[in-house]
Amino acid sequence: MSETVSPDTIAARQKVLFERLEALGIATETHAHAPVFTVEESRELRGDLPGAHCKSLFLKDKKGVLWLVVALEDRRIDLKALAGLIGAARLSFASPERLATHLGVVPGAVTPFALIHDDANAVRVVIDAGITIAERAHFHPLSNDATTAIAPADLLRFIAALGHEPAVVDLAAATAG
């Protein structure tokens, strides 16, 4: 997969995602917006959209284990501290090629919804405990030009339905500075 994906491909993948969520009885609300690539850009565009706003990091450890770490957007994650907290070898960001292969998305669109493409369950999932106490949490729906709100309990149910067992961890202990 290249760094760009056609709008038709993204739309088809989103259709599958939303059909799966609906089949599970999970309510979501999606807001379209201009593409965003940083937390700062997201903050500028969203206005007063209530709930936990999140970021997702696709990482690889020294042993080749892949990790999707979903955190509150304001967490400045220290990868060394995170590795110790989650029991990983030294962590680094995974390549765009690995991201495309395992989660079917491109950089800027990393999201827990992309686990729908991890048929081999090759990715370990870590969810920031701070997300689970929010009424709603916000994520990209496989592209960075929209934001989808979901109840955190429903997100966990969706991830479990995909065959993943996310670790819910207080990521405050892995925050830099």
Disulfide bonds with the S-S distance in Angstrom:
none
